[in-house]
Amino acid sequence: KQWYQRRVREDKELAKQIRRNDMGYVSIKWITSFRKIQALTQDWKAVSKVLTQSTQLKVSNDKKMVRRKHPIPKKSDEFADKTVMACNLPLEERTVECVKEYFKGFGTVTLVRFLAPGKPYPEEMQKLGLAAWRGSPAKETIAVEFDTAESAERAVLKLSNNWRSSSQVQLLRSKKKVRKSSEQCALASSLQNSCNVSVARSLPANNRNNSVSNNSVNNSGSGTTWTRRNA
């Protein structure tokens, strides 16, 4: 049941099947043909019986069709922080299983998408408005979504720093650099002024006199005026 809830949001073919029916029903026999379902059972009636127990799904009266009880929830853009875009991965096979195996050391992979060159990026990626992901990829790219943003960041940090590998891995949406707040700037300025004063005081008197001129300089960060005198 959880698998159906996730797939109905992510699978284009399933979404197409839903749109074909005015009430959003999908054939349970068709659902039973999926590979993951086939690994469990090939009996569509058994699948139908399980689906009738769901609180989120509604099975038709003839037990042959199923639909959601509530509209499909819109996917937020949080996926962008949990997704890495990868190229030139050293995979044994071009399969979802191999991609998950490659990234399993960084966290749980929840979704893998193969993006063919020349074909537009998925709509939800283009809606992010990021310049790097407009149009279509120049070469095959694999979008790998993790269960957490931290897992995605670990993958990029580890794989992007491997100079021996030709793989390219980057976050779908990089975190914005945080600007220093005015308090941080004031603290830094105060610290720098304190260091300057300490260094000046540690110099011998002659050196201090020789290192200054007649000009008076106002330090706006500390509000202190230093008077410089010639020897």
NUDOVEX-426759 format. One line per 8 residues: number of its first residue (from 1); their letters; for each residue x, z, y of N, C-alpha, C. Coordinates in Angstrom, 1 decimal, padded with zeros to 4 digits. Layout:
N
NUM	a	X,Z,Y,X,Z,Y,X,Z,Y | ... $
***
This chain:
231
1	kqwyqrrv	000.8,000.0,-001.2,000.0,000.0,000.0,000.9,000.0,001.3 | 001.9,000.8,001.2,002.8,000.8,002.4,003.5,-000.5,002.5 | 003.9,-001.1,001.4,004.5,-002.4,001.4,003.6,-003.5,002.0 | 002.3,-003.4,001.7,001.4,-004.4,002.3,001.3,-004.2,003.8 | 001.3,-002.9,004.3,001.1,-002.6,005.7,002.3,-003.2,006.4 | 003.5,-003.1,005.9,004.7,-003.5,006.5,004.8,-005.1,006.5 | 004.4,-005.7,005.4,004.6,-007.1,005.3,003.5,-007.9,006.1 | 002.4,-007.3,006.3,001.3,-007.9,007.1,001.8,-008.1,008.5 $
9	redkelak	002.7,-007.3,009.0,003.2,-007.4,010.3,004.4,-008.3,010.4 | 005.1,-008.5,009.3,006.4,-009.3,009.4,006.4,-010.6,008.7 | 005.5,-010.9,007.8,005.5,-012.1,007.0,004.6,-013.2,007.7 | 005.2,-014.3,008.0,004.5,-015.3,008.7,003.4,-016.0,007.8 | 003.8,-016.2,006.6,002.8,-016.8,005.6,001.6,-015.9,005.4 | 001.8,-014.6,005.3,000.7,-013.7,005.2,-000.2,-013.7,006.4 | 000.5,-013.7,007.6,-000.3,-013.8,008.8,-001.1,-015.1,008.9 | -000.6,-016.1,008.4,-001.3,-017.4,008.3,-002.6,-017.3,007.4 $
17	qirrndmg	-002.4,-016.7,006.3,-003.5,-016.5,005.3,-004.6,-015.6,006.0 | -004.2,-014.6,006.7,-005.2,-013.7,007.4,-006.0,-014.5,008.4 | -005.3,-015.4,009.2,-006.0,-016.2,010.2,-007.0,-017.2,009.6 | -006.8,-017.6,008.4,-007.6,-018.6,007.7,-009.0,-018.1,007.5 | -009.1,-016.8,007.3,-010.4,-016.1,007.0,-011.0,-015.5,008.3 | -012.2,-015.7,008.6,-012.8,-015.2,009.8,-012.8,-013.7,009.9 | -012.8,-013.0,008.7,-012.8,-011.6,008.7,-011.4,-011.0,008.4 | -010.5,-011.9,008.2,-009.1,-011.4,008.0,-008.8,-011.1,006.5 $
25	yvsikwit	-009.7,-011.6,005.6,-009.5,-011.3,004.2,-008.4,-012.2,003.6 | -007.7,-011.6,002.6,-006.6,-012.4,001.9,-006.9,-012.2,000.4 | -006.6,-013.3,-000.3,-006.8,-013.3,-001.8,-005.9,-012.3,-002.5 | -006.5,-011.4,-003.3,-005.6,-010.5,-004.0,-004.8,-011.2,-005.1 | -005.3,-012.3,-005.6,-004.6,-013.0,-006.6,-003.3,-013.6,-005.9 | -003.5,-014.0,-004.7,-002.3,-014.6,-004.0,-001.3,-013.5,-003.7 | -001.7,-012.3,-003.4,-000.8,-011.2,-003.1,-000.1,-010.8,-004.4 | -000.8,-010.9,-005.5,-000.2,-010.5,-006.8,000.9,-011.5,-007.2 $
33	sfrkiqal	000.9,-012.7,-006.6,001.9,-013.7,-006.9,003.3,-013.4,-006.3 | 003.3,-012.4,-005.3,004.6,-012.0,-004.7,005.5,-011.4,-005.7 | 006.8,-011.7,-005.5,007.8,-011.3,-006.5,007.9,-009.8,-006.7 | 007.8,-009.0,-005.6,007.8,-007.6,-005.8,006.6,-007.0,-006.6 | 005.4,-007.7,-006.4,004.3,-007.3,-007.1,004.4,-007.7,-008.6 | 004.9,-008.9,-008.8,005.1,-009.4,-010.1,006.0,-008.5,-011.0 | 007.0,-007.9,-010.3,007.9,-007.0,-011.0,007.2,-005.7,-011.5 | 006.0,-005.4,-010.9,005.2,-004.3,-011.3,004.1,-004.6,-012.2 $
41	tqdwkavs	003.4,-005.7,-011.9,002.3,-006.1,-012.7,001.9,-007.5,-012.4 | 001.3,-008.3,-013.3,000.8,-009.6,-013.1,-000.7,-009.6,-013.2 | -001.3,-008.4,-013.3,-002.7,-008.3,-013.4,-003.3,-008.1,-012.0 | -004.0,-009.1,-011.4,-004.5,-009.0,-010.1,-005.6,-007.9,-010.0 | -006.3,-007.7,-011.2,-007.4,-006.7,-011.2,-006.8,-005.3,-011.0 | -005.6,-005.1,-011.6,-005.0,-003.8,-011.4,-004.5,-003.6,-010.0 | -004.1,-004.6,-009.4,-003.7,-004.6,-008.0,-004.9,-004.2,-007.1 | -006.0,-004.9,-007.4,-007.3,-004.7,-006.7,-007.7,-003.2,-006.8 $
49	kvltqstq	-007.6,-002.7,-008.0,-008.0,-001.3,-008.2,-007.2,-000.3,-007.3 | -005.9,-000.6,-007.2,-005.0,000.2,-006.4,-005.4,000.1,-004.9 | -005.6,-001.1,-004.5,-005.9,-001.3,-003.1,-007.2,-000.6,-002.7 | -008.2,-000.5,-003.6,-009.4,000.2,-003.2,-009.2,001.7,-002.9 | -008.1,002.2,-003.2,-007.8,003.6,-003.0,-007.2,003.8,-001.6 | -006.8,002.7,-000.9,-006.2,002.8,000.4,-007.2,003.2,001.5 | -006.7,004.0,002.4,-007.6,004.4,003.5,-007.4,003.4,004.7 | -006.4,002.5,004.6,-006.2,001.5,005.6,-006.7,000.1,005.3 $
57	lkvsndkk	-007.0,-000.1,004.0,-007.4,-001.4,003.6,-008.8,-001.4,003.0 | -009.5,-002.6,003.1,-010.8,-002.7,002.6,-010.9,-003.9,001.6 | -011.3,-003.6,000.4,-011.5,-004.6,-000.6,-012.9,-005.2,-000.6 | -013.0,-006.5,-000.7,-014.3,-007.1,-000.7,-015.2,-006.6,-001.9 | -016.5,-006.9,-001.8,-017.5,-006.5,-002.8,-017.2,-007.0,-004.2 | -016.6,-008.3,-004.2,-016.3,-008.9,-005.5,-014.9,-008.5,-006.0 | -014.2,-007.7,-005.2,-012.9,-007.1,-005.6,-011.8,-008.2,-005.7 | -012.0,-009.3,-005.0,-011.1,-010.4,-005.1,-010.3,-010.6,-003.8 $
65	mvrrkhpi	-010.8,-009.9,-002.7,-010.1,-010.1,-001.4,-009.8,-008.8,-000.8 | -008.9,-008.7,000.2,-008.5,-007.5,000.8,-008.2,-007.8,002.3 | -008.5,-006.8,003.2,-008.2,-007.0,004.6,-007.9,-005.6,005.1 | -007.3,-005.6,006.3,-007.1,-004.3,007.0,-008.4,-003.8,007.6 | -008.6,-002.5,007.7,-009.7,-001.9,008.3,-009.6,-001.9,009.8 | -008.4,-001.8,010.3,-008.1,-001.8,011.7,-007.2,-003.0,012.1 | -007.3,-003.4,013.4,-006.4,-004.5,013.8,-004.9,-004.2,013.6 | -004.2,-005.3,013.4,-002.7,-005.2,013.2,-002.1,-004.6,014.5 $
73	pkksdefa	-001.4,-003.4,014.3,-000.8,-002.8,015.5,000.3,-003.7,016.1 | 000.4,-003.8,017.4,001.5,-004.6,018.0,002.8,-003.9,017.8 | 003.8,-004.7,017.5,005.1,-004.1,017.3,005.8,-003.9,018.7 | 006.3,-002.7,018.9,007.0,-002.4,020.1,008.4,-003.1,020.1 | 009.0,-003.0,021.3,010.4,-003.6,021.4,011.5,-002.7,020.9 | 011.1,-001.6,020.3,012.1,-000.7,019.8,013.0,-001.3,018.7 | 012.5,-002.3,018.0,013.2,-003.0,017.0,014.5,-003.6,017.6 | 014.5,-003.9,018.8,015.7,-004.5,019.5,016.9,-003.6,019.4 $
81	dktvmacn	016.7,-002.3,019.6,017.8,-001.3,019.5,018.3,-001.1,018.1 | 017.5,-001.5,017.1,017.8,-001.2,015.7,018.3,-002.4,015.0 | 018.4,-003.5,015.7,018.7,-004.8,015.1,020.1,-005.3,015.5 | 020.8,-005.8,014.5,022.1,-006.5,014.7,022.0,-007.9,014.4 | 022.7,-008.8,015.1,022.7,-010.2,014.9,024.1,-010.5,014.3 | 024.1,-011.1,013.1,025.4,-011.4,012.4,025.6,-012.8,012.0 | 026.8,-013.3,012.1,027.2,-014.6,011.7,028.4,-014.5,010.8 | 028.6,-015.6,010.0,029.8,-015.7,009.1,030.0,-014.5,008.2 $
89	lpleertv	029.0,-013.9,007.7,029.2,-012.8,006.8,029.7,-013.3,005.5 | 030.6,-012.5,004.9,031.2,-012.9,003.6,030.3,-012.6,002.4 | 029.2,-013.2,002.3,028.2,-012.9,001.3,028.4,-013.7,000.0 | 028.2,-013.1,-001.1,028.3,-013.9,-002.4,027.1,-014.9,-002.5 | 025.9,-014.5,-002.1,024.8,-015.3,-002.0,024.0,-015.1,-000.7 | 023.3,-016.1,-000.3,022.5,-016.1,000.9,021.1,-015.5,000.5 | 021.1,-014.2,000.2,019.8,-013.6,-000.2,019.6,-012.3,000.6 | 018.4,-011.8,000.7,018.1,-010.5,001.4,018.8,-009.4,000.7 $
97	ecvkeyfk	018.9,-009.4,-000.7,019.5,-008.4,-001.4,021.0,-008.3,-001.1 | 021.7,-009.4,-001.0,023.1,-009.4,-000.7,023.4,-008.9,000.8 | 022.5,-009.2,001.7,022.6,-008.7,003.1,022.4,-007.2,003.1 | 021.4,-006.7,002.4,021.2,-005.2,002.3,022.4,-004.5,001.7 | 023.0,-005.1,000.6,024.1,-004.6,000.0,025.3,-004.5,000.9 | 025.5,-005.5,001.7,026.6,-005.6,002.7,026.5,-004.5,003.7 | 025.3,-004.2,004.2,025.1,-003.3,005.3,024.7,-001.9,004.8 | 024.6,-001.6,003.5,024.1,-000.4,003.0,024.9,000.9,003.4 $
105	gfgtvtlv	026.1,000.7,003.7,027.0,001.8,004.1,026.7,002.3,005.5 | 025.9,001.6,006.3,025.6,002.1,007.6,024.3,002.7,007.8 | 023.4,002.5,006.9,022.0,003.0,007.0,021.0,002.2,006.2 | 019.8,002.5,006.3,018.7,001.8,005.5,018.3,000.5,006.3 | 018.4,-000.6,005.6,018.0,-001.9,006.2,016.5,-002.1,005.9 | 015.7,-002.3,006.9,014.2,-002.4,006.8,013.8,-003.8,006.8 | 014.6,-004.7,007.4,014.1,-006.1,007.5,015.3,-007.0,007.7 | 015.3,-008.2,007.0,016.4,-009.2,007.1,015.7,-010.5,007.4 $
113	rflapgkp	016.2,-011.2,008.4,015.7,-012.5,008.7,016.8,-013.5,008.9 | 016.7,-014.7,008.2,017.7,-015.7,008.3,017.2,-016.7,009.4 | 018.0,-016.9,010.4,017.6,-017.7,011.6,018.4,-019.0,011.5 | 017.8,-020.1,011.3,018.4,-021.4,011.1,018.8,-022.0,012.4 | 020.0,-022.7,012.5,020.4,-023.3,013.7,019.4,-024.4,014.1 | 019.1,-024.5,015.4,018.2,-025.5,015.9,016.8,-025.1,016.0 | 016.4,-024.0,015.2,015.1,-023.5,015.3,015.0,-022.4,016.3 | 013.9,-022.3,017.0,013.7,-021.2,018.0,013.9,-019.8,017.4 $
121	ypeemqkl	014.4,-018.9,018.2,014.4,-017.5,017.9,013.0,-017.0,017.7 | 012.8,-016.0,016.9,011.4,-015.4,016.7,010.8,-015.1,018.1 | 009.5,-015.2,018.2,008.8,-014.9,019.5,009.1,-013.6,020.0 | 009.1,-012.5,019.2,009.4,-011.2,019.7,010.8,-011.0,020.3 | 011.7,-011.8,019.8,013.1,-011.7,020.4,013.1,-012.4,021.7 | 012.4,-013.6,021.8,012.4,-014.3,023.1,011.7,-013.5,024.2 | 010.7,-012.7,023.8,009.9,-011.9,024.7,010.8,-010.8,025.4 | 011.9,-010.5,024.7,012.8,-009.5,025.3,013.4,-009.9,026.6 $
129	glaawrgs	013.5,-011.2,026.8,014.0,-011.8,028.0,015.5,-011.6,028.1 | 016.2,-011.6,027.0,017.7,-011.5,027.0,018.3,-012.8,026.9 | 019.2,-013.1,027.9,019.8,-014.4,028.0,020.5,-014.9,026.7 | 021.1,-014.0,025.9,021.8,-014.4,024.7,020.9,-014.9,023.6 | 019.7,-014.6,023.7,018.8,-015.0,022.6,017.6,-015.9,023.0 | 017.9,-016.8,023.9,016.9,-017.7,024.3,017.2,-019.1,023.6 | 016.1,-019.8,023.4,016.3,-021.1,022.8,016.4,-020.9,021.3 | 017.5,-021.4,020.7,017.8,-021.4,019.3,019.2,-021.1,019.0 $
137	paketiav	019.6,-020.5,017.8,021.0,-020.3,017.5,021.7,-021.5,017.3 | 023.0,-021.5,017.7,023.9,-022.7,017.4,024.3,-022.8,016.0 | 024.4,-021.6,015.3,024.7,-021.6,013.9,023.9,-020.6,013.2 | 023.9,-020.6,011.9,023.0,-019.7,011.2,023.3,-018.2,011.5 | 022.3,-017.5,011.9,022.4,-016.1,012.3,021.5,-015.3,011.4 | 021.9,-014.1,011.1,021.1,-013.2,010.3,020.7,-012.0,011.1 | 019.4,-011.8,011.3,019.0,-010.6,012.1,018.7,-009.5,011.1 | 019.4,-008.4,011.2,019.3,-007.2,010.3,018.8,-006.0,011.1 $
145	efdtaesa	017.6,-005.6,010.7,017.0,-004.4,011.3,017.2,-003.2,010.5 | 017.7,-002.1,011.1,017.9,-000.8,010.4,016.7,000.1,010.8 | 016.7,001.2,010.1,015.6,002.2,010.3,015.9,003.0,011.6 | 017.2,003.1,012.1,017.5,003.8,013.3,018.5,003.0,014.1 | 018.5,003.3,015.4,019.4,002.6,016.3,020.8,003.0,016.1 | 021.0,004.3,015.6,022.3,004.8,015.3,023.0,004.0,014.2 | 022.2,003.7,013.2,022.7,002.9,012.1,023.2,001.5,012.5 | 022.5,000.9,013.4,022.9,-000.4,014.0,024.1,-000.3,014.8 $
153	eravlkls	024.3,000.8,015.6,025.5,001.0,016.4,026.7,001.2,015.5 | 026.5,001.9,014.4,027.6,002.2,013.5,028.1,000.9,012.9 | 027.2,000.0,012.5,027.5,-001.3,011.9,028.3,-002.1,012.8 | 027.9,-002.2,014.1,028.6,-003.0,015.1,030.0,-002.4,015.4 | 030.0,-001.1,015.5,031.3,-000.4,015.8,032.3,-000.7,014.7 | 031.9,-000.6,013.5,032.8,-000.8,012.4,033.2,-002.3,012.2 | 032.2,-003.1,012.1,032.5,-004.5,011.8,033.0,-005.4,012.9 | 032.7,-005.0,014.1,033.2,-005.8,015.2,034.7,-005.6,015.5 $
161	nnwrsssq	035.2,-004.4,015.0,036.6,-004.1,015.3,037.5,-004.5,014.1 | 037.0,-005.2,013.2,037.8,-005.7,012.0,038.4,-007.0,012.3 | 039.7,-007.0,012.8,040.3,-008.3,013.2,040.6,-009.2,012.0 | 040.6,-008.6,010.8,040.9,-009.5,009.6,039.7,-010.3,009.2 | 038.5,-010.0,009.7,037.3,-010.7,009.3,036.9,-011.7,010.4 | 036.3,-012.8,010.0,035.8,-013.8,010.9,034.3,-013.5,011.2 | 033.7,-012.5,010.6,032.3,-012.1,010.9,032.1,-011.7,012.3 | 030.9,-012.0,012.8,030.5,-011.7,014.2,029.3,-010.8,014.1 $
169	vqllrskk	029.3,-009.6,014.5,028.2,-008.7,014.5,028.0,-008.0,015.8 | 026.8,-008.1,016.4,026.5,-007.5,017.7,025.1,-007.0,017.7 | 024.8,-006.1,018.6,023.5,-005.6,018.8,022.6,-006.6,019.4 | 021.4,-006.7,019.0,020.4,-007.6,019.6,020.2,-007.2,021.1 | 020.1,-005.9,021.4,020.0,-005.5,022.7,021.0,-004.4,023.0 | 022.1,-004.7,023.7,023.1,-003.7,023.9,022.6,-002.7,024.9 | 023.1,-001.5,024.8,022.6,-000.4,025.7,023.2,-000.7,027.1 | 022.5,-000.4,028.1,022.9,-000.6,029.5,023.9,000.5,029.9 $
177	kvrksseq	024.9,000.1,030.6,025.9,001.1,031.1,025.2,002.1,032.1 | 025.4,003.3,031.9,024.8,004.3,032.8,025.7,004.5,034.0 | 025.1,004.3,035.2,025.9,004.6,036.4,026.1,006.0,036.6 | 027.2,006.3,037.3,027.5,007.7,037.6,026.5,008.2,038.7 | 026.0,009.4,038.5,025.1,010.0,039.4,025.8,010.4,040.7 | 025.1,010.7,041.8,025.8,011.1,043.0,026.5,012.5,042.7 | 025.9,013.3,041.9,026.5,014.6,041.6,027.9,014.4,040.8 | 027.9,013.4,039.9,029.1,013.2,039.2,030.2,012.6,040.1 $
185	calasslq	029.8,011.8,041.0,030.7,011.2,042.0,031.3,012.3,042.9 | 030.4,013.2,043.3,030.9,014.3,044.2,031.9,015.2,043.5 | 031.5,015.5,042.2,032.4,016.3,041.4,033.8,015.7,041.2 | 033.8,014.4,040.9,035.0,013.7,040.7,035.8,013.7,042.0 | 035.2,013.5,043.1,035.9,013.5,044.4,036.5,014.8,044.7 | 035.7,015.9,044.4,036.2,017.2,044.7,037.4,017.6,043.8 | 037.3,017.1,042.5,038.4,017.4,041.6,039.7,016.6,042.1 | 039.5,015.4,042.5,040.7,014.6,043.0,041.3,015.3,044.3 $
193	nscnvsva	040.4,015.8,045.2,040.9,016.5,046.4,041.7,017.7,046.0 | 041.2,018.5,045.0,041.9,019.7,044.6,043.2,019.4,044.0 | 043.3,018.3,043.3,044.6,017.9,042.7,045.6,017.6,043.8 | 045.1,016.8,044.8,046.0,016.4,045.9,046.5,017.6,046.7 | 045.7,018.6,046.9,046.1,019.8,047.7,047.1,020.6,046.8 | 046.9,020.7,045.5,047.8,021.4,044.7,049.1,020.8,044.6 | 049.2,019.4,044.6,050.5,018.7,044.6,051.2,018.9,045.9 | 050.4,018.8,047.0,051.1,019.0,048.3,051.7,020.4,048.5 $
201	rslpannr	051.0,021.4,048.0,051.4,022.8,048.1,052.7,023.0,047.3 | 052.8,022.3,046.2,053.9,022.5,045.3,055.2,021.9,045.8 | 055.1,021.0,046.8,056.3,020.4,047.3,057.1,021.3,048.2 | 058.4,021.2,048.3,059.2,022.0,049.3,058.7,021.7,050.7 | 058.9,022.6,051.6,058.4,022.5,053.0,059.0,021.2,053.6 | 060.3,020.9,053.4,060.9,019.8,054.0,060.3,018.5,053.5 | 060.0,018.4,052.2,059.4,017.2,051.6,058.0,017.0,052.2 | 057.3,018.1,052.3,055.9,018.0,052.9,056.0,017.4,054.3 $
209	nnsvsnns	057.0,017.9,055.1,057.0,017.5,056.5,057.5,016.0,056.6 | 058.4,015.6,055.7,058.9,014.2,055.7,057.9,013.3,055.2 | 056.9,013.7,054.4,056.0,012.8,053.7,054.7,012.6,054.6 | 054.7,013.2,055.8,053.5,013.0,056.6,053.8,012.4,057.9 | 052.8,011.9,058.6,052.9,011.3,059.9,052.1,012.1,060.9 | 052.1,011.6,062.1,051.3,012.3,063.2,049.8,012.1,063.1 | 049.4,011.2,062.2,048.0,010.9,062.1,047.2,012.0,061.4 | 046.0,012.3,061.8,045.1,013.2,061.2,044.1,012.4,060.4 $
217	vnnsgsgt	044.0,012.8,059.1,043.1,012.0,058.2,042.0,012.9,057.8 | 040.8,012.5,057.9,039.6,013.2,057.5,039.2,012.8,056.1 | 039.1,013.8,055.2,038.7,013.5,053.8,037.2,013.7,053.7 | 036.4,012.6,053.7,034.9,012.8,053.7,034.4,013.4,052.5 | 035.2,013.4,051.4,034.6,014.0,050.2,034.6,015.5,050.2 | 035.6,016.1,050.9,035.6,017.6,050.9,035.3,018.1,052.3 | 035.3,017.3,053.4,035.0,017.7,054.7,036.2,018.4,055.3 | 037.4,018.3,054.7,038.6,018.9,055.2,039.5,017.9,056.0 $
225	twtrrna	040.1,018.3,057.1,040.9,017.5,057.9,042.4,017.9,057.7 | 043.2,017.0,057.3,044.6,017.3,057.1,045.4,016.8,058.4 | 046.2,017.6,059.0,047.0,017.2,060.2,048.4,017.0,059.7 | 048.8,015.8,060.0,050.2,015.4,059.5,051.1,015.4,060.7 | 052.3,016.0,060.5,053.3,016.2,061.6,054.6,015.5,061.2 | 055.3,015.0,062.2,056.6,014.5,062.0,057.6,015.6,061.9 | 058.7,015.4,061.2,059.7,016.4,061.1,060.4,016.6,062.5 $
***
